[in-house]
Amino acid sequence: MNNSGDQEKLRRLATGGLARLLWDYSLPAVVGMLVMSLYNVVDRIFIGQGVGTEAIAGLAITFPVMNLSAAIGVLIGAGAAARVSILLGAGDHRGAEQVLGNSLVITILNAVVYLSVFAIFIDDILRAFGASDASLPYARDLVLYILPGMLVMNVMFNLNNVMRSSGYPTRAMLTMFIGAGLNVVLDPIFIFVFGWGIKGAAIATDISMTCSLLFVLAHFARRGTTLRFTHGIYRLRWRVIVGIIAIGAAPALVNLAGSAINVIVNNALYRYGSDNAVAAAGIFTTFTSLLCMVVVGICQGMQPIVGYNYGAGHIHRLKRVYWLAVSWATCITAAGFVVGMFGSRLIARAFTTDAQLIEVVHNAFTNAMLAFAVVGFQIISTTFFQSIGKAGRSIFLSLTRQALFLIPLLLLLPNIWGLEGVWRAFPISDALATVVTAILIFRQLSCMPDESLEPGVQ
């Protein structure tokens, strides 16, 4: 360990009061995720108000592309963060630094491969994802200009997760502030002043992400941090890579499943609705993603606490922090349910002045959010399994809501209820996944008996 300050950061994970500890780690993560969500929210508001409905639909078509990019980043970033927490809890500092170096290398290699495929086959990919003649030009402009930013985004998210897991939640939050603040400033300039339209939003995001990445790189290059870039950590080691990918597979599969769902939803919406229905799905996804980002922030605050204490053998502490995280996340998604059900038209007006689109958005919200209150429990539980290295269970839970239940329902219910069937697939899937999640989590917790409390451990 490099200094007493770093030792204190790690010691606090094992001995600090859990409610305060979860708050201190979650608050910067939640703020960071909310700020990060401003990239998407600000882009969509400016694009909707400044370009039009077809542009919102085109933006919605790009969601699967963004999810695929995020899946690659999460596969490595989330896995690396969990491994770092467990290794630091077990006292293996050098092993944690090898995770840092290996995760950086494989993030760059993977991003180069998938971005090359996107660049070559972009029109075919967007058509397969549901682009119409009207929305394709907007979707193409956004993706082509944002491709460089996807590589930067993957590296930045990876290193930011490791920064948080190694004891620097506030600094990780500042990373998000830097990028989002620049994005808010640059978006209106590039879209309205320069007249670049949807590609202006992409360029603004590229620049903002690059500045965030430079901040993260500077952190790991500094002397005195818990983990830093050092000689010998970049040589790829199969054992390290497998450990990262095994844990990161669960959240990555969530993003991959999200891409598949977006494709199915977009095509179903075009079949039973119109560009307005696709645009409504984009607004619905923006709102629910914002709420889920808060929950993911709580997950990111919980993960180093659970991982470190699991590595150190403090089972009673990881159980208590899990239930704290579940209660906080459920409050967030329950509040989101209330706002979505009763404030959908107000939300829609932030993105559009089209009266017909506003009514389509209202219909989507009142059908699709019926079981949204339980989503927080699902997300926290999946991250809990990931944090203790139970990759198989984490992967299975990741797939229940989005693949095992939602995809079949999206293929079946529109044949019965038409457009309404697309929206109703979401709450039915949420309810079924909650039952499966409850069974698995209670079985896991019952197999982890509390050890006797150690003196000074709360």
C-alpha positions in Angstrom: 0.0 0.0 0.0 1.3 3.4 -0.9 0.4 5.5 2.2 -1.6 5.6 5.5 -4.4 7.5 3.8 -5.0 4.6 1.4 -4.9 2.2 4.2 -7.5 4.2 6.1 -9.8 4.2 3.0 -9.7 0.4 2.8 -9.9 -0.1 6.6 -13.1 1.9 6.7 -14.7 -0.6 4.3 -14.2 -3.3 6.9 -15.1 -1.3 10.1 -17.1 1.8 9.2 -20.8 2.2 10.0 -22.7 0.7 7.1 -25.4 3.2 6.6 -22.9 6.1 6.4 -20.5 4.0 4.4 -23.1 3.2 1.8 -24.2 6.8 1.7 -20.6 8.0 1.2 -20.0 5.6 -1.6 -23.4 5.7 -3.2 -23.9 9.5 -3.2 -21.0 10.2 -5.5 -21.9 7.3 -7.7 -25.5 8.3 -7.9 -24.6 11.9 -8.7 -22.1 10.7 -11.2 -24.6 8.4 -12.9 -27.3 11.2 -12.9 -24.8 13.6 -14.4 -23.7 11.0 -16.9 -27.3 10.5 -17.8 -27.4 14.2 -18.8 -25.4 13.2 -21.8 -28.5 11.3 -23.1 -31.2 13.5 -21.7 -29.7 16.8 -22.9 -29.0 15.3 -26.3 -32.6 14.1 -26.7 -34.2 17.3 -25.4 -32.1 19.5 -27.7 -32.5 17.1 -30.7 -36.3 16.8 -30.1 -36.8 20.6 -29.8 -34.2 21.6 -32.4 -34.5 18.9 -35.1 -37.8 17.1 -34.8 -39.8 13.9 -34.2 -37.9 11.9 -36.9 -34.6 12.8 -35.2 -35.9 11.4 -31.9 -37.0 8.3 -33.7 -33.5 8.1 -35.3 -32.0 8.5 -31.8 -34.1 5.7 -30.5 -32.9 3.5 -33.3 -29.3 4.0 -32.1 -30.0 2.7 -28.6 -29.1 -0.9 -29.6 -25.8 0.3 -30.9 -25.1 2.3 -27.7 -26.1 -0.8 -25.6 -23.7 -3.0 -27.6 -21.0 -0.5 -26.9 -21.9 -0.3 -23.2 -22.0 -4.1 -23.0 -18.4 -4.3 -24.0 -17.4 -1.6 -21.5 -19.4 -3.1 -18.7 -18.1 -6.6 -19.4 -14.7 -5.4 -18.5 -15.3 -2.4 -16.3 -17.8 -4.0 -13.9 -15.8 -7.2 -13.7 -12.6 -5.3 -13.1 -14.2 -3.2 -10.3 -15.6 -6.3 -8.5 -12.2 -8.2 -8.8 -10.3 -5.1 -7.5 -12.6 -4.9 -4.4 -12.3 -8.6 -3.6 -8.5 -8.6 -4.1 -8.0 -5.5 -2.0 -10.2 -7.1 0.7 -7.9 -10.2 0.6 -4.8 -8.0 0.8 -3.6 -8.8 -2.7 -2.5 -5.3 -3.9 -0.4 -6.4 -6.8 -3.2 -8.7 -8.1 -5.5 -5.6 -8.0 -3.0 -3.6 -10.1 -2.8 -6.5 -12.6 -6.5 -6.3 -13.0 -6.2 -2.6 -13.7 -3.6 -3.1 -16.4 -5.2 -6.1 -18.1 -8.7 -4.5 -18.1 -7.3 -1.4 -19.9 -5.6 -3.5 -22.6 -8.6 -5.7 -23.4 -11.0 -2.8 -23.3 -9.1 -1.1 -26.1 -8.7 -4.3 -28.1 -12.4 -5.1 -27.9 -13.5 -1.6 -28.8 -11.3 -1.5 -31.9 -12.9 -4.7 -33.2 -16.6 -3.9 -32.7 -16.2 -0.2 -33.8 -14.6 -1.4 -37.1 -17.7 -3.7 -37.7 -20.1 -0.8 -36.9 -18.2 1.5 -39.3 -18.3 -0.9 -42.2 -21.9 -2.2 -41.9 -23.6 0.8 -40.3 -26.6 1.1 -42.7 -27.3 -2.6 -42.7 -27.1 -2.6 -38.9 -29.4 0.3 -38.4 -32.0 -1.1 -40.9 -31.9 -4.4 -38.9 -32.5 -2.3 -35.7 -35.7 -0.9 -37.2 -34.7 2.3 -39.0 -37.2 3.7 -41.5 -36.4 5.8 -44.6 -37.2 8.9 -42.5 -35.1 8.1 -39.4 -32.1 6.4 -41.1 -30.2 9.6 -42.0 -30.5 10.9 -38.4 -29.4 7.6 -36.9 -26.5 7.3 -39.4 -25.3 10.8 -38.6 -25.3 10.2 -34.9 -23.5 6.8 -35.0 -20.8 7.7 -37.5 -19.8 10.8 -35.5 -20.0 9.2 -32.1 -18.0 6.1 -33.0 -14.7 7.6 -31.8 -16.4 8.6 -28.6 -17.5 5.0 -28.0 -13.9 3.9 -27.6 -13.1 6.7 -25.3 -16.3 6.0 -23.3 -15.4 2.3 -22.8 -12.0 3.1 -21.5 -13.3 6.0 -19.3 -16.1 3.9 -17.8 -13.7 1.0 -17.1 -11.1 3.1 -15.3 -13.8 5.1 -13.5 -15.3 1.9 -12.0 -11.8 0.8 -10.8 -11.2 4.2 -9.3 -14.4 3.9 -7.3 -13.7 0.4 -6.2 -10.2 1.3 -5.0 -11.5 3.9 -2.6 -12.1 7.1 -4.5 -15.9 7.5 -5.0 -15.8 11.3 -4.9 -13.1 11.5 -7.6 -15.1 9.1 -9.7 -18.1 11.5 -9.4 -15.9 14.4 -10.5 -15.1 12.5 -13.7 -18.7 12.5 -14.6 -19.2 16.1 -13.7 -16.4 17.2 -16.1 -17.8 15.4 -19.1 -21.5 16.2 -18.5 -20.8 19.8 -17.7 -19.0 20.2 -21.0 -21.7 18.3 -22.9 -24.4 20.7 -21.6 -22.4 23.7 -22.8 -21.4 22.3 -26.1 -24.7 20.7 -27.2 -26.7 23.9 -27.8 -23.6 25.5 -29.5 -23.1 22.7 -31.9 -26.8 22.0 -32.6 -28.2 25.5 -32.8 -25.3 28.0 -33.3 -23.3 25.9 -35.7 -26.4 24.3 -37.2 -24.8 20.8 -37.1 -28.1 19.1 -36.0 -27.9 15.5 -34.6 -24.2 15.1 -35.5 -23.4 18.2 -33.4 -24.8 16.3 -30.4 -22.4 13.4 -31.2 -19.4 15.6 -31.5 -20.2 17.3 -28.2 -20.3 13.9 -26.5 -17.0 12.9 -28.1 -15.2 16.0 -26.8 -16.8 15.7 -23.3 -15.9 12.1 -22.9 -12.3 12.7 -24.0 -11.9 15.3 -21.2 -13.3 12.9 -18.6 -10.9 10.2 -19.8 -7.9 12.5 -19.4 -9.0 13.2 -15.8 -9.2 9.4 -15.0 -5.8 8.7 -16.7 -4.2 11.4 -14.6 -5.5 9.8 -11.4 -3.9 6.4 -12.1 -0.7 8.1 -13.2 -0.3 9.9 -9.9 1.9 8.7 -7.1 0.2 8.0 -3.9 -3.1 6.5 -5.2 -4.2 3.0 -4.1 -3.7 1.6 -7.6 -1.6 3.2 -10.3 -0.2 2.4 -13.8 3.1 0.5 -13.1 5.5 -1.6 -15.1 4.4 -5.2 -15.8 0.6 -4.9 -15.2 -0.3 -4.7 -18.9 0.9 -8.1 -20.0 -2.2 -10.1 -20.5 -2.7 -13.0 -18.1 -5.4 -15.6 -18.8 -6.3 -16.0 -15.2 -6.8 -12.3 -14.7 -8.9 -11.9 -17.9 -11.1 -14.9 -17.0 -11.7 -13.5 -13.5 -12.7 -10.1 -15.0 -15.0 -11.4 -17.7 -16.7 -14.1 -15.5 -17.9 -11.4 -13.1 -18.5 -8.7 -15.8 -20.6 -11.1 -18.0 -23.8 -10.5 -16.0 -24.1 -6.7 -16.5 -22.7 -7.1 -20.0 -25.5 -9.5 -20.9 -28.0 -7.0 -19.6 -26.8 -4.5 -22.2 -26.7 -7.1 -24.9 -30.2 -8.2 -24.0 -31.2 -4.6 -24.0 -29.9 -4.3 -27.6 -32.0 -7.3 -28.7 -35.0 -5.9 -26.9 -34.6 -2.5 -28.6 -34.5 -4.2 -32.0 -37.6 -6.3 -31.3 -39.4 -3.3 -29.8 -38.5 -0.9 -32.6 -39.7 -3.4 -35.3 -42.9 -4.2 -33.4 -43.6 -0.5 -32.9 -43.2 0.2 -36.6 -45.4 -2.8 -37.4 -48.2 -1.8 -35.0 -47.6 1.9 -34.7 -45.4 4.5 -36.5 -42.4 6.8 -36.1 -44.4 8.4 -33.2 -44.5 5.0 -31.4 -40.7 4.6 -31.8 -40.1 8.2 -30.6 -42.4 7.5 -27.6 -40.3 4.4 -26.8 -37.2 6.7 -26.9 -38.8 9.1 -24.3 -39.9 6.2 -22.1 -36.4 4.7 -22.2 -34.9 8.0 -21.4 -37.0 8.4 -18.3 -36.7 4.8 -17.0 -33.0 4.8 -17.7 -32.6 7.9 -15.6 -34.2 6.1 -12.7 -32.2 3.0 -13.2 -29.0 5.0 -13.3 -29.8 6.1 -9.7 -30.2 2.5 -8.7 -27.0 1.6 -10.6 -25.3 4.4 -8.6 -26.4 2.7 -5.4 -25.1 -0.6 -6.8 -21.8 1.0 -7.5 -21.7 2.3 -3.9 -22.6 -1.1 -2.5 -20.2 -3.1 -4.7 -16.9 -2.2 -3.1 -18.3 -2.6 0.4 -19.8 -6.0 -0.4 -16.7 -7.1 -2.3 -14.2 -6.0 0.2 -16.1 -7.5 3.2 -16.7 -10.7 1.3 -12.9 -11.0 0.6 -12.3 -10.2 4.3 -14.9 -12.7 5.5 -17.2 -10.2 7.2 -20.5 -11.9 6.1 -22.8 -10.0 8.5 -21.7 -6.7 7.0 -22.3 -7.6 3.4 -25.8 -8.9 4.3 -26.7 -5.6 6.1 -25.4 -3.4 3.3 -27.3 -5.5 0.8 -30.6 -4.9 2.5 -29.9 -1.2 3.0 -29.2 -0.9 -0.8 -32.5 -2.8 -1.6 -34.5 -0.5 0.6 -33.0 2.6 -1.0 -33.3 1.3 -4.6 -37.0 0.3 -4.0 -37.8 3.8 -2.8 -36.3 5.2 -6.0 -38.2 2.9 -8.4 -41.5 3.3 -6.4 -41.2 7.0 -6.7 -40.4 6.7 -10.4 -43.6 4.5 -10.8 -45.7 7.3 -9.3 -44.2 10.1 -11.4 -44.4 8.0 -14.6 -48.0 7.0 -14.1 -49.3 10.5 -13.2 -46.8 12.9 -14.9 -46.2 11.3 -18.3 -47.6 14.1 -20.4 -45.4 16.6 -18.5 -42.4 14.5 -19.2 -43.3 14.2 -22.9 -43.6 18.0 -23.2 -39.9 18.4 -22.3 -39.0 16.5 -25.5 -41.7 17.5 -27.9 -44.6 19.9 -28.7 -46.4 17.4 -30.9 -49.8 16.7 -29.3 -50.2 13.3 -30.9 -46.8 12.1 -29.8 -47.5 13.3 -26.2 -50.6 11.1 -26.1 -48.6 8.1 -27.4 -46.0 8.7 -24.7 -48.8 8.8 -22.1 -50.2 5.5 -23.3 -46.7 3.9 -23.2 -46.0 5.0 -19.6 -49.3 4.0 -18.1 -49.0 0.5 -19.5 -45.3 -0.2 -19.3 -44.6 1.1 -15.8 -47.2 -0.9 -13.9 -44.6 -3.1 -12.1 -41.6 -0.7 -12.2 -41.5 -0.4 -8.4 -39.8 -3.8 -8.1 -37.0 -3.2 -10.6 -34.7 -1.8 -8.0 -34.7 -5.0 -6.0 -33.8 -6.9 -9.2 -30.9 -4.7 -10.1 -29.4 -4.6 -6.6 -29.7 -8.4 -6.3 -27.9 -9.0 -9.6 -25.1 -6.7 -8.5 -24.9 -8.4 -5.1 -24.1 -11.8 -6.8 -21.6 -10.1 -9.1 -19.9 -8.4 -6.1 -19.3 -11.7 -4.3 -18.0 -13.4 -7.5 -21.1 -15.6 -8.1 -20.9 -15.1 -11.8 -23.4 -17.8 -12.9 -26.2 -16.6 -10.7 -25.6 -13.0 -11.6 -25.7 -13.9 -15.3 -28.9 -15.9 -14.8 -30.6 -13.1 -12.9 -29.5 -10.6 -15.6 -31.2 -12.6 -18.2 -34.5 -13.4 -16.5 -36.1 -10.0 -16.9 -34.8 -9.1 -20.3 -34.2 -12.3 -22.1 -36.0 -15.2 -20.4 -39.3 -13.3 -20.0 -39.3 -10.0 -21.9 -38.2 -11.1 -25.3 -40.8 -14.0 -25.6 -43.5 -11.6 -24.3 -42.6 -9.0 -26.9 -42.9 -11.6 -29.6 -46.2 -13.0 -28.3 -48.3 -10.2 -26.8 -48.4 -7.8 -29.8 -50.1 -10.5 -31.8 -52.9 -10.4 -29.2 -53.1 -6.8 -28.2 -51.3 -5.0 -31.0 -49.4 -1.9 -29.9 -50.7 -2.2 -26.3 -49.0 -5.7 -26.2 -45.6 -4.1 -26.7 -46.0 -1.9 -23.6 -47.7 -4.6 -21.4 -44.8 -7.0 -21.9 -42.6 -4.8 -19.6 -44.7 -5.1 -16.4 -45.4 -8.8 -16.8 -41.7 -9.5 -17.3 -40.8 -7.4 -14.2 -43.3 -9.3 -12.1 -42.1 -12.7 -13.2 -38.4 -11.8 -12.8 -39.0 -10.5 -9.3 -40.3 -13.9 -8.2 -37.2 -15.6 -9.6 -34.9 -13.0 -8.0 -36.5 -13.4 -4.6 -36.0 -17.2 -4.6 -32.4 -17.0 -5.6 -31.4 -14.2 -3.2 -33.0 -15.8 -0.1 -31.4 -19.1 -0.9 -28.0 -17.4 -1.2 -28.3 -15.4 2.0 -29.5 -18.5 4.0 -26.3 -20.3 2.9 -24.1 -17.5 4.3 -24.2 -17.8 8.1 -23.1 -14.7 10.0 -19.7 -15.0 11.7 -19.4 -13.8 15.3 -19.0 -10.0 15.4 -15.4 -8.9 15.8 -14.5 -6.1 18.3 -14.8 -2.7 16.6 -16.7 -4.1 13.6 -20.2 -2.6 13.2 
